[in-house]
């Protein structure tokens, strides 16, 4: 004979197995990955700028109950979204362009 708690857990697991819940987060070592869809790098840049602007506004606001911790979360998100590898490519392209400009003079 099962206890009411065990029956409830069993029923909950059956419901969860019928539908593929928990699709948003993907396991990744000791953390999870969440997918963010953007149409292009310009949109990604706009999103990062918006996160940073919101953080600045929160830190400047005296009415917010916990501006520092909320702003820190937004800044951490912005840091994770920065396309660092792509920036290295832009640096390299810029270097090539500058060399080409020097050689064409």
DRENTORKOL-3810 file (N, C-alpha, C; in nm, 4 decimals):
REM DRENTORKOL-3810
@n.u->0.0834; n.v->-0.1178; n.w->0.0000; ca.u->0.0000; ca.v->0.0000; ca.w->0.0000; c.u->0.0884; c.v->0.1248; c.w->0.0000
@n.u->0.0615; n.v->0.2144; n.w->-0.0963; ca.u->0.1412; ca.v->0.3361; ca.w->-0.1099; c.u->0.0857; c.v->0.4469; c.w->-0.0209
@n.u->0.1756; n.v->0.5308; n.w->0.0232; ca.u->0.1323; ca.v->0.6463; ca.w->0.1021; c.u->0.0769; c.v->0.7518; c.w->0.0067
@n.u->-0.0050; n.v->0.8446; n.w->0.0566; ca.u->-0.0597; ca.v->0.9498; ca.w->-0.0306; c.u->0.0495; c.v->1.0327; c.w->-0.0985
@n.u->0.1596; n.v->1.0590; n.w->-0.0278; ca.u->0.2678; ca.v->1.1368; ca.w->-0.0878; c.u->0.3332; c.v->1.0616; c.w->-0.2037
@n.u->0.3540; n.v->0.9317; n.w->-0.1846; ca.u->0.4164; ca.v->0.8508; ca.w->-0.2893; c.u->0.3246; c.v->0.8408; c.w->-0.4116
@n.u->0.1938; n.v->0.8280; n.w->-0.3875; ca.u->0.0974; ca.v->0.8253; ca.w->-0.4976; c.u->0.0985; c.v->0.9577; c.w->-0.5739
@n.u->0.1077; n.v->1.0674; n.w->-0.5017; ca.u->0.1109; ca.v->1.1991; ca.w->-0.5657; c.u->0.2362; c.v->1.2153; c.w->-0.6507
@n.u->0.3492; n.v->1.1700; n.w->-0.5986; ca.u->0.4748; ca.v->1.1784; ca.w->-0.6740; c.u->0.4672; c.v->1.0904; c.w->-0.7981
@n.u->0.4155; n.v->0.9712; n.w->-0.7854; ca.u->0.4009; ca.v->0.8798; ca.w->-0.8991; c.u->0.3106; c.v->0.9413; c.w->-1.0057
@n.u->0.1993; n.v->1.0004; n.w->-0.9641; ca.u->0.1081; ca.v->1.0651; ca.w->-1.0582; c.u->0.1756; c.v->1.1830; c.w->-1.1287
@n.u->0.2493; n.v->1.2614; n.w->-1.0530; ca.u->0.3206; ca.v->1.3754; ca.w->-1.1108; c.u->0.4230; c.v->1.3296; c.w->-1.2144
@n.u->0.4977; n.v->1.2256; n.w->-1.1836; ca.u->0.5962; ca.v->1.1723; ca.w->-1.2784; c.u->0.5287; c.v->1.1190; c.w->-1.4051
@n.u->0.4135; n.v->1.0565; n.w->-1.3917; ca.u->0.3393; ca.v->1.0076; ca.w->-1.5084; c.u->0.2959; c.v->1.1239; c.w->-1.5974
@n.u->0.2474; n.v->1.2313; n.w->-1.5352; ca.u->0.2072; ca.v->1.3505; ca.w->-1.6119; c.u->0.3274; c.v->1.4090; c.w->-1.6845
@n.u->0.4402; n.v->1.4184; n.w->-1.6151; ca.u->0.5608; ca.v->1.4768; ca.w->-1.6746; c.u->0.6123; c.v->1.3914; c.w->-1.7895
@n.u->0.5951; n.v->1.2601; n.w->-1.7815; ca.u->0.6432; ca.v->1.1715; ca.w->-1.8870; c.u->0.5532; c.v->1.1748; c.w->-2.0110
@n.u->0.4257; n.v->1.2139; n.w->-1.9954; ca.u->0.3339; ca.v->1.2209; ca.w->-2.1094; c.u->0.3703; c.v->1.3345; c.w->-2.2038
@n.u->0.4169; n.v->1.4444; n.w->-2.1499; ca.u->0.4532; ca.v->1.5612; ca.w->-2.2295; c.u->0.5999; c.v->1.5907; c.w->-2.2031
@n.u->0.6705; n.v->1.6324; n.w->-2.3058; ca.u->0.8130; ca.v->1.6625; ca.w->-2.2912; c.u->0.8315; c.v->1.7999; c.w->-2.2273
@n.u->0.8216; n.v->1.8041; n.w->-2.0956; ca.u->0.8454; ca.v->1.9275; ca.w->-2.0217; c.u->0.9957; c.v->1.9492; c.w->-2.0081
@n.u->1.0336; n.v->2.0582; n.w->-1.9466; ca.u->1.1732; ca.v->2.0886; ca.w->-1.9179; c.u->1.2581; c.v->2.0916; c.w->-2.0446
@n.u->1.2120; n.v->2.1654; n.w->-2.1450; ca.u->1.2847; ca.v->2.1761; ca.w->-2.2718; c.u->1.3716; c.v->2.3012; c.w->-2.2786
@n.u->1.3449; n.v->2.4003; n.w->-2.1947; ca.u->1.4134; ca.v->2.5292; ca.w->-2.2056; c.u->1.5611; c.v->2.5204; c.w->-2.1684
@n.u->1.5933; n.v->2.4518; n.w->-2.0612; ca.u->1.7313; ca.v->2.4428; ca.w->-2.0140; c.u->1.7926; c.v->2.3103; c.w->-2.0563
@n.u->1.9160; n.v->2.3185; n.w->-2.1084; ca.u->1.9901; ca.v->2.1991; ca.w->-2.1490; c.u->2.1069; c.v->2.1799; c.w->-2.0528
@n.u->2.1240; n.v->2.0601; n.w->-1.9973; ca.u->2.2360; ca.v->2.0370; ca.w->-1.9059; c.u->2.3696; c.v->2.0653; c.w->-1.9739
@n.u->2.4603; n.v->2.1293; n.w->-1.8982; ca.u->2.5927; ca.v->2.1640; ca.w->-1.9491; c.u->2.6901; c.v->2.1610; c.w->-1.8316
@n.u->2.7526; n.v->2.0463; n.w->-1.8090; ca.u->2.8429; ca.v->2.0268; ca.w->-1.6953; c.u->2.7700; c.v->2.0592; c.w->-1.5657
@n.u->2.8168; n.v->2.1605; n.w->-1.4920; ca.u->2.7568; ca.v->2.1947; ca.w->-1.3630; c.u->2.6511; c.v->2.3036; c.w->-1.3737
@n.u->2.6102; n.v->2.3369; n.w->-1.4960; ca.u->2.5113; ca.v->2.4421; ca.w->-1.5147; c.u->2.4162; c.v->2.4024; c.w->-1.6271
@n.u->2.3417; n.v->2.4982; n.w->-1.6763; ca.u->2.2473; ca.v->2.4736; ca.w->-1.7855; c.u->2.2679; c.v->2.5771; c.w->-1.8949
@n.u->2.2295; n.v->2.5416; n.w->-2.0165; ca.u->2.2309; ca.v->2.6337; ca.w->-2.1288; c.u->2.0876; c.v->2.6668; c.w->-2.1670
@n.u->2.0636; n.v->2.7922; n.w->-2.1994; ca.u->1.9339; ca.v->2.8347; ca.w->-2.2515; c.u->1.9596; c.v->2.9000; c.w->-2.3867
@n.u->1.8760; n.v->2.8711; n.w->-2.4835; ca.u->1.8932; ca.v->2.9245; ca.w->-2.6179; c.u->1.8238; c.v->3.0591; c.w->-2.6297
@n.u->1.8903; n.v->3.1503; n.w->-2.6971; ca.u->1.8346; ca.v->3.2819; ca.w->-2.7248; c.u->1.8413; c.v->3.3018; c.w->-2.8755
@n.u->1.7273; n.v->3.3217; n.w->-2.9394; ca.u->1.7238; ca.v->3.3395; ca.w->-3.0836; c.u->1.7305; c.v->3.4872; c.w->-3.1198
@n.u->1.8240; n.v->3.5205; n.w->-3.2073; ca.u->1.8358; ca.v->3.6559; ca.w->-3.2607; c.u->1.8483; c.v->3.6457; c.w->-3.4117
@n.u->1.8079; n.v->3.7513; n.w->-3.4797; ca.u->1.8089; ca.v->3.7464; ca.w->-3.6261; c.u->1.9445; c.v->3.7830; c.w->-3.6859
@n.u->2.0254; n.v->3.8588; n.w->-3.6116; ca.u->2.1556; ca.v->3.9012; ca.w->-3.6650; c.u->2.2395; c.v->3.9613; c.w->-3.5525
@n.u->2.3646; n.v->3.9930; n.w->-3.5856; ca.u->2.4533; ca.v->4.0527; ca.w->-3.4857; c.u->2.4047; c.v->4.1903; c.w->-3.4424
@n.u->2.3408; n.v->4.2633; n.w->-3.5315; ca.u->2.2885; ca.v->4.3951; ca.w->-3.4942; c.u->2.1822; c.v->4.3818; c.w->-3.3853
@n.u->2.0957; n.v->4.2831; n.w->-3.3991; ca.u->1.9939; ca.v->4.2616; ca.w->-3.2968; c.u->2.0592; c.v->4.2205; c.w->-3.1647
@n.u->2.1602; n.v->4.1362; n.w->-3.1714; ca.u->2.2331; ca.v->4.0965; ca.w->-3.0519; c.u->2.2955; c.v->4.2185; c.w->-2.9846
@n.u->2.3532; n.v->4.3066; n.w->-3.0636; ca.u->2.4127; ca.v->4.4293; ca.w->-3.0113; c.u->2.3077; c.v->4.5170; c.w->-2.9425
@n.u->2.1915; n.v->4.5281; n.w->-3.0030; ca.u->2.0822; ca.v->4.6076; ca.w->-2.9445; c.u->2.0392; c.v->4.5470; c.w->-2.8108
@n.u->2.0320; n.v->4.4143; n.w->-2.8041; ca.u->1.9926; ca.v->4.3481; ca.w->-2.6804; c.u->2.0953; c.v->4.3714; c.w->-2.5698
@n.u->2.2221; n.v->4.3607; n.w->-2.6034; ca.u->2.3281; ca.v->4.3831; ca.w->-2.5046; c.u->2.3230; c.v->4.5269; c.w->-2.4554
@n.u->2.3086; n.v->4.6213; n.w->-2.5478; ca.u->2.3003; ca.v->4.7623; ca.w->-2.5093; c.u->2.1802; c.v->4.7875; c.w->-2.4184
@n.u->2.0668; n.v->4.7249; n.w->-2.4488; ca.u->1.9467; ca.v->4.7431; ca.w->-2.3670; c.u->1.9681; c.v->4.6880; c.w->-2.2257
@n.u->2.0343; n.v->4.5742; n.w->-2.2143; ca.u->2.0636; ca.v->4.5178; ca.w->-2.0826; c.u->2.1529; c.v->4.6116; c.w->-2.0018
@n.u->2.2535; n.v->4.6664; n.w->-2.0680; ca.u->2.3450; ca.v->4.7569; ca.w->-1.9986; c.u->2.2766; c.v->4.8878; c.w->-1.9601
@n.u->2.1937; n.v->4.9412; n.w->-2.0490; ca.u->2.1204; ca.v->5.0648; ca.w->-2.0186; c.u->2.0236; c.v->5.0426; c.w->-1.9024
@n.u->1.9561; n.v->4.9294; n.w->-1.9017; ca.u->1.8643; ca.v->4.8986; ca.w->-1.7917; c.u->1.9409; c.v->4.8868; c.w->-1.6604
@n.u->2.0597; n.v->4.8288; n.w->-1.6657; ca.u->2.1425; ca.v->4.8167; ca.w->-1.5458; c.u->2.1811; c.v->4.9534; c.w->-1.4920
@n.u->2.2216; n.v->5.0416; n.w->-1.5807; ca.u->2.2583; ca.v->5.1769; ca.w->-1.5408; c.u->2.1394; c.v->5.2478; c.w->-1.4769
@n.u->2.0234; n.v->5.2352; n.w->-1.5397; ca.u->1.9023; ca.v->5.2983; ca.w->-1.4866; c.u->1.8692; c.v->5.2439; c.w->-1.3483
@n.u->1.8813; n.v->5.1135; n.w->-1.3300; ca.u->1.8524; ca.v->5.0526; ca.w->-1.1998; c.u->1.9480; c.v->5.1039; c.w->-1.0927
@n.u->2.0749; n.v->5.1146; n.w->-1.1286; ca.u->2.1736; ca.v->5.1600; ca.w->-1.0308; c.u->2.1551; c.v->5.3071; c.w->-0.9953
@n.u->2.1014; n.v->5.3853; n.w->-1.0887; ca.u->2.0781; ca.v->5.5273; ca.w->-1.0634; c.u->1.9490; c.v->5.5508; c.w->-0.9855
@n.u->1.8594; n.v->5.4542; n.w->-0.9876; ca.u->1.7295; ca.v->5.4687; ca.w->-0.9219; c.u->1.7427; c.v->5.4516; c.w->-0.7708
@n.u->1.6859; n.v->5.5429; n.w->-0.6985; ca.u->1.6869; ca.v->5.5330; ca.w->-0.5531; c.u->1.5651; c.v->5.4569; c.w->-0.5021
@n.u->1.4664; n.v->5.4350; n.w->-0.5875; ca.u->1.3406; ca.v->5.3720; ca.w->-0.5454; c.u->1.3451; c.v->5.2198; c.w->-0.5503
@n.u->1.4423; n.v->5.1653; n.w->-0.6200; ca.u->1.4482; ca.v->5.0202; ca.w->-0.6348; c.u->1.4918; c.v->4.9548; c.w->-0.5036
@n.u->1.4251; n.v->4.8478; n.w->-0.4673; ca.u->1.4536; ca.v->4.7785; ca.w->-0.3416; c.u->1.5895; c.v->4.7095; c.w->-0.3443
@n.u->1.6249; n.v->4.6528; n.w->-0.4575; ca.u->1.7530; ca.v->4.5812; ca.w->-0.4681; c.u->1.8176; c.v->4.6079; c.w->-0.6041
@n.u->1.8541; n.v->4.7334; n.w->-0.6311; ca.u->1.9063; ca.v->4.7667; ca.w->-0.7633; c.u->2.0384; c.v->4.6997; c.w->-0.7954
@n.u->2.1245; n.v->4.6845; n.w->-0.6962; ca.u->2.2570; ca.v->4.6301; ca.w->-0.7235; c.u->2.2496; c.v->4.4862; c.w->-0.7721
@n.u->2.1760; n.v->4.4010; n.w->-0.7018; ca.u->2.1710; ca.v->4.2598; ca.w->-0.7410; c.u->2.0988; c.v->4.2410; c.w->-0.8737
@n.u->1.9922; n.v->4.3171; n.w->-0.8978; ca.u->1.9218; ca.v->4.3072; ca.w->-1.0256; c.u->2.0101; c.v->4.3554; c.w->-1.1404
@n.u->2.0789; n.v->4.4657; n.w->-1.1189; ca.u->2.1675; ca.v->4.5190; ca.w->-1.2224; c.u->2.2824; c.v->4.4225; c.w->-1.2496
@n.u->2.3333; n.v->4.3592; n.w->-1.1459; ca.u->2.4429; ca.v->4.2642; ca.w->-1.1636; c.u->2.3989; c.v->4.1464; c.w->-1.2505
@n.u->2.2769; n.v->4.0985; n.w->-1.2298; ca.u->2.2251; ca.v->3.9884; ca.w->-1.3119; c.u->2.2187; c.v->4.0301; c.w->-1.4587
@n.u->2.1711; n.v->4.1517; n.w->-1.4856; ca.u->2.1622; ca.v->4.2000; ca.w->-1.6239; c.u->2.3002; c.v->4.2161; c.w->-1.6855
@n.u->2.3955; n.v->4.2668; n.w->-1.6087; ca.u->2.5322; ca.v->4.2839; ca.w->-1.6601; c.u->2.5949; c.v->4.1482; c.w->-1.6895
@n.u->2.5722; n.v->4.0502; n.w->-1.6027; ca.u->2.6236; ca.v->3.9153; ca.w->-1.6279; c.u->2.5643; c.v->3.8572; c.w->-1.7564
@n.u->2.4350; n.v->3.8815; n.w->-1.7792; ca.u->2.3720; ca.v->3.8349; ca.w->-1.9035; c.u->2.4380; c.v->3.9016; c.w->-2.0244
@n.u->2.4587; n.v->4.0319; n.w->-2.0153; ca.u->2.5210; ca.v->4.1049; ca.w->-2.1253; c.u->2.6604; c.v->4.0507; c.w->-2.1539
@n.u->2.7371; n.v->4.0231; n.w->-2.0497; ca.u->2.8717; ca.v->3.9676; ca.w->-2.0686; c.u->2.8680; c.v->3.8337; c.w->-2.1404
@n.u->2.7711; n.v->3.7496; n.w->-2.1055; ca.u->2.7596; ca.v->3.6193; ca.w->-2.1705; c.u->2.7194; c.v->3.6319; c.w->-2.3168
@n.u->2.6496; n.v->3.7394; n.w->-2.3508; ca.u->2.6028; ca.v->3.7581; ca.w->-2.4883; c.u->2.7074; c.v->3.8228; c.w->-2.5784
@n.u->2.8092; n.v->3.8838; n.w->-2.5203; ca.u->2.9100; ca.v->3.9509; ca.w->-2.6036; c.u->2.9758; c.v->3.8510; c.w->-2.6990
@n.u->2.9798; n.v->3.8838; n.w->-2.8273; ca.u->3.0393; ca.v->3.7926; ca.w->-2.9266; c.u->3.1912; c.v->3.8102; c.w->-2.9332
@n.u->3.2625; n.v->3.7570; n.w->-2.8340; ca.u->3.4066; ca.v->3.7781; ca.w->-2.8217; c.u->3.4868; c.v->3.7244; c.w->-2.9405
@n.u->3.4569; n.v->3.6050; n.w->-2.9854; ca.u->3.5310; ca.v->3.5460; ca.w->-3.0973; c.u->3.5099; c.v->3.6289; c.w->-3.2230
@n.u->3.3876; n.v->3.6746; n.w->-3.2444; ca.u->3.3579; ca.v->3.7568; ca.w->-3.3610; c.u->3.4326; c.v->3.8901; c.w->-3.3537
@n.u->3.4522; n.v->3.9419; n.w->-3.2334; ca.u->3.5273; ca.v->4.0664; ca.w->-3.2180; c.u->3.6728; c.v->4.0464; c.w->-3.2592
@n.u->3.7284; n.v->3.9294; n.w->-3.2287; ca.u->3.8644; ca.v->3.8982; ca.w->-3.2734; c.u->3.8708; c.v->3.8992; c.w->-3.4259
@n.u->3.7693; n.v->3.8462; n.w->-3.4917; ca.u->3.7635; ca.v->3.8475; ca.w->-3.6372; c.u->3.7577; c.v->3.9903; c.w->-3.6891
@n.u->3.6764; n.v->4.0754; n.w->-3.6255; ca.u->3.6684; ca.v->4.2157; ca.w->-3.6666; c.u->3.8035; c.v->4.2854; c.w->-3.6518
@n.u->3.8749; n.v->4.2567; n.w->-3.5431; ca.u->4.0090; ca.v->4.3129; ca.w->-3.5254; c.u->4.1006; c.v->4.2715; c.w->-3.6396
@n.u->4.0945; n.v->4.1445; n.w->-3.6757; ca.u->4.1796; ca.v->4.0945; ca.w->-3.7840; c.u->4.1408; c.v->4.1579; c.w->-3.9181
@n.u->4.0114; n.v->4.1676; n.w->-3.9452; ca.u->3.9654; ca.v->4.2325; ca.w->-4.0690; c.u->4.0084; c.v->4.3786; c.w->-4.0735
@n.u->3.9976; n.v->4.4462; n.w->-3.9599; ca.u->4.0391; ca.v->4.5863; ca.w->-3.9533; c.u->4.1892; c.v->4.5994; c.w->-3.9793
@n.u->4.2702; n.v->4.5102; n.w->-3.9213; ca.u->4.4145; ca.v->4.5122; ca.w->-3.9436; c.u->4.4456; c.v->4.4943; c.w->-4.0924
@n.u->4.3796; n.v->4.4003; n.w->-4.1573; ca.u->4.3999; ca.v->4.3761; ca.w->-4.3007; c.u->4.3595; c.v->4.4993; c.w->-4.3806
@n.u->4.2493; n.v->4.5618; n.w->-4.3443; ca.u->4.2018; ca.v->4.6805; ca.w->-4.4144; c.u->4.3016; c.v->4.7954; c.w->-4.4007
@n.u->4.3552; n.v->4.8145; n.w->-4.2810; ca.u->4.4533; ca.v->4.9222; ca.w->-4.2580; c.u->4.5792; c.v->4.8954; c.w->-4.3399
@n.u->4.6254; n.v->4.7721; n.w->-4.3414; ca.u->4.7433; ca.v->4.7394; ca.w->-4.4220; c.u->4.7178; c.v->4.7640; c.w->-4.5692
@n.u->4.6002; n.v->4.7291; n.w->-4.6162; ca.u->4.5646; ca.v->4.7517; ca.w->-4.7562; c.u->4.5629; c.v->4.9008; c.w->-4.7882
@n.u->4.5098; n.v->4.9817; n.w->-4.6968; ca.u->4.5070; ca.v->5.1282; ca.w->-4.7173; c.u->4.6489; c.v->5.1829; c.w->-4.7249
@n.u->4.7412; n.v->5.1332; n.w->-4.6421; ca.u->4.8809; ca.v->5.1789; ca.w->-4.6422; c.u->4.9474; c.v->5.1426; c.w->-4.7744
@n.u->4.9214; n.v->5.0207; n.w->-4.8209; ca.u->4.9846; ca.v->4.9706; ca.w->-4.9434; c.u->4.9288; c.v->5.0370; c.w->-5.0685
@n.u->4.8072; n.v->5.0874; n.w->-5.0626; ca.u->4.7468; ca.v->5.1486; ca.w->-5.1804; c.u->4.7865; c.v->5.2940; c.w->-5.1965
@n.u->4.8578; n.v->5.3516; n.w->-5.1001; ca.u->4.9003; ca.v->5.4919; ca.w->-5.1096; c.u->5.0248; c.v->5.5068; c.w->-5.1898
END
